[in-house]
Amino acid sequence: SYVETTDDMFICHTAVNGHIRIPWAEISHLGMARSEKQRMLFVYQESQDQLLKIQEDLQNYQKLIEDLSSHRDFEELSLKGRQEIIDHLSKIVNDPKE
């Protein structure tokens, strides 16, 4: 698996799902979820209800963080994993004022 960014979109290549392409304009939330033991990037496309999580063992992880944070509002959260990210995004999507 690997991830790349272009001026127009975020592209995730996985063995299981193939190529997932999300134009920057369609990314509703992205950021870094940190726990005591790890950190994980997340990209959420609300229109498709699609959540991608990217573990830090990915090659060029720091460059990816820089690329993502330069395109959109980048959230840095203290969360413990996928379920807490989902819970956080659910609150935002259901009550955007938070």
C-alpha positions as CSV (number, residue, x, y, z in Angstrom):
1,S,0.0,0.0,0.0
2,Y,1.1,3.6,-0.6
3,V,-0.4,7.0,-0.7
4,E,0.3,9.9,-3.0
5,T,-1.0,13.5,-3.4
6,T,-1.4,15.6,-6.4
7,D,-2.5,19.2,-6.8
8,D,-6.0,17.9,-7.4
9,M,-6.5,14.8,-5.2
10,F,-5.5,12.4,-2.6
11,I,-4.8,8.8,-3.9
12,C,-4.5,5.7,-1.8
13,H,-3.3,2.5,-3.4
14,T,-4.1,-0.7,-1.5
15,A,-4.0,-4.4,-2.3
16,V,-7.5,-4.9,-1.0
17,N,-9.4,-1.9,-2.4
18,G,-7.3,-0.9,-5.4
19,H,-7.0,2.8,-6.1
20,I,-9.1,5.2,-4.0
21,R,-9.1,8.7,-5.4
22,I,-10.6,11.6,-3.5
23,P,-10.4,15.1,-4.9
24,W,-9.3,17.6,-2.3
25,A,-12.6,19.5,-2.5
26,E,-14.4,16.3,-1.4
27,I,-12.3,15.7,1.7
28,S,-14.5,16.8,4.6
29,H,-12.1,16.1,7.4
30,L,-8.5,15.1,7.8
31,G,-5.9,15.0,10.5
32,M,-3.7,13.1,12.9
33,A,-5.1,11.0,15.7
34,R,-2.5,10.3,18.4
35,S,-2.5,7.9,21.3
36,E,0.3,7.1,23.7
37,K,1.6,4.3,21.5
38,Q,1.0,5.4,17.9
39,R,-0.3,8.1,15.5
40,M,-2.5,7.6,12.6
41,L,-3.6,9.9,9.7
42,F,-7.2,9.9,8.8
43,V,-9.0,11.2,5.7
44,Y,-12.8,11.3,5.6
45,Q,-15.0,11.8,2.6
46,E,-18.5,12.6,4.0
47,S,-20.3,12.3,0.7
48,Q,-19.3,8.6,0.4
49,D,-19.1,8.0,4.2
50,Q,-15.5,6.8,3.6
51,L,-12.9,6.8,6.2
52,L,-9.3,6.0,5.4
53,K,-6.7,5.6,8.1
54,I,-3.0,5.6,7.4
55,Q,-0.6,4.0,9.8
56,E,2.8,5.7,10.5
57,D,4.8,2.7,9.1
58,L,4.1,4.1,5.6
59,Q,7.2,5.2,3.7
60,N,7.5,9.0,3.5
61,Y,5.0,9.4,6.3
62,Q,6.3,12.8,7.4
63,K,6.1,14.2,3.9
64,L,2.5,12.9,3.6
65,I,1.7,14.8,6.8
66,E,3.1,18.0,5.3
67,D,1.3,17.5,2.0
68,L,-2.1,16.8,3.8
69,S,-1.7,19.7,6.2
70,S,-1.0,22.1,3.3
71,H,-4.2,21.3,1.5
72,R,-7.0,21.5,4.1
73,D,-7.7,22.3,7.8
74,F,-5.6,19.7,9.5
75,E,-6.9,18.4,12.9
76,E,-4.5,17.0,15.6
77,L,-6.5,14.9,18.0
78,S,-5.7,12.7,21.0
79,L,-7.7,9.6,20.1
80,K,-7.0,5.9,20.6
81,G,-7.9,4.5,17.2
82,R,-10.4,3.9,14.4
83,Q,-13.5,3.8,16.7
84,E,-12.7,7.0,18.4
85,I,-12.0,8.7,15.1
86,I,-15.4,7.5,13.9
87,D,-17.1,8.8,17.0
88,H,-15.4,12.2,16.7
89,L,-16.4,12.5,13.0
90,S,-20.0,11.4,13.8
91,K,-20.3,14.3,16.3
92,I,-18.9,16.8,13.7
93,V,-21.1,15.5,10.9
94,N,-24.3,15.4,13.0
95,D,-23.6,18.7,14.8
96,P,-21.3,20.9,12.7
97,K,-21.2,23.6,15.3
98,E,-18.8,21.6,17.5
